[in-house]
Each structure stands twice: as structure tokens, then as C-alpha cells.
Amino acid sequence: MVVYKKINSIDELQSLYRKSLSIPETIGMHSLDNTIMADIKSFLGVMNLDYNKPVKIVTESEKYIKSIFDVGENIKAEDIE
């Protein structure tokens, strides 16, 4: 599954990170062009992304996707340029 999010604060980023820690599946956070791909469970890794733009969250965990619905701004795939 892929969801697109606009992260607007460090608190939102920390929330995504904290929620990921209880999920056994891999969770990736990618730049839109996939030039930067980080494991969301690596807080230092996700600090390399540009949060002035939306990011992709990639995982097979439906539980995680549901848990982050209210974190950040949800962006529809068709709205991504």
C-alpha cells in the first residue's frame, strides 16, 4: 500500500515514527521521485526527506495505514503531479 502525506511539523513526524515501532512489517518513507527512501523506524533516516513536499509512505501493514490516517495531511494520489 502507498499513501501520500504532507507532514507539517516535527510532532507529526514523531507520531508517524512512534506508531511504526509497534508494527512488525517494514514501513518506508520515500520522496515523491524515490530518490530518497528511508525506513520510517530510523528517525535519522527520515530526517533526510524534504517535508516542504508530500512524501510517500509504503507498507503492507493495513493496521499502520489506519493508525496514521489523522497524522499530517492526506494527499490523494491523483493530486500528485
C-alpha positions in Angstrom: 0.0 0.0 0.0 1.1 3.5 -0.7 -0.3 6.7 0.9 0.8 10.2 0.4 1.1 12.6 3.3 2.1 16.2 3.8 4.0 16.4 7.1 3.7 19.9 8.6 5.6 19.6 11.9 8.1 17.6 13.8 5.3 16.4 16.1 3.6 14.8 13.1 6.9 13.2 12.1 7.4 11.9 15.6 3.9 10.5 15.7 4.5 8.5 12.5 7.7 7.2 13.9 6.2 6.2 17.3 3.3 4.5 15.7 5.7 2.5 13.4 7.5 1.0 16.4 4.7 -1.5 17.2 4.4 -2.7 13.6 6.5 -5.7 12.6 6.2 -5.0 8.8 8.7 -2.8 7.0 7.5 0.8 6.6 9.2 3.1 4.1 9.0 6.8 3.7 10.0 8.0 0.2 10.4 11.2 -1.6 7.9 11.5 -4.5 10.6 10.7 -7.1 12.0 7.8 -5.0 15.5 9.4 -4.9 15.4 9.2 -1.1 14.0 6.1 0.6 14.2 5.6 4.4 13.0 3.2 6.9 10.5 5.1 9.0 11.7 3.3 12.1 15.1 5.1 11.6 14.4 8.6 12.8 17.8 9.8 11.4 16.9 8.3 8.0 13.6 10.1 7.7 15.3 13.4 8.5 16.8 13.3 5.0 13.5 13.9 3.3 12.2 17.3 2.2 9.0 18.0 4.1 8.1 21.0 2.0 6.7 18.5 -0.4 4.4 15.5 0.2 6.1 12.1 1.0 5.1 8.5 0.1 4.5 6.0 2.9 4.9 2.5 1.7 4.0 -0.6 3.7 2.0 -3.8 3.6 0.6 -3.1 7.1 -3.1 -2.1 6.9 -3.0 -1.6 10.6 -0.3 1.1 10.3 -2.1 2.9 7.4 -5.3 3.1 9.5 -3.4 4.3 12.6 -1.8 7.3 10.7 -4.9 8.5 9.0 -5.2 11.6 11.2 -1.5 12.4 11.2 -0.4 15.1 8.7 -2.4 16.0 5.6 -3.7 13.2 3.4 -3.0 13.7 -0.3 -4.8 11.8 -3.0 -2.6 10.0 -5.5 -4.3 11.8 -8.4 -3.4 15.1 -6.9 0.3 14.3 -7.0 2.0 16.0 -10.0 
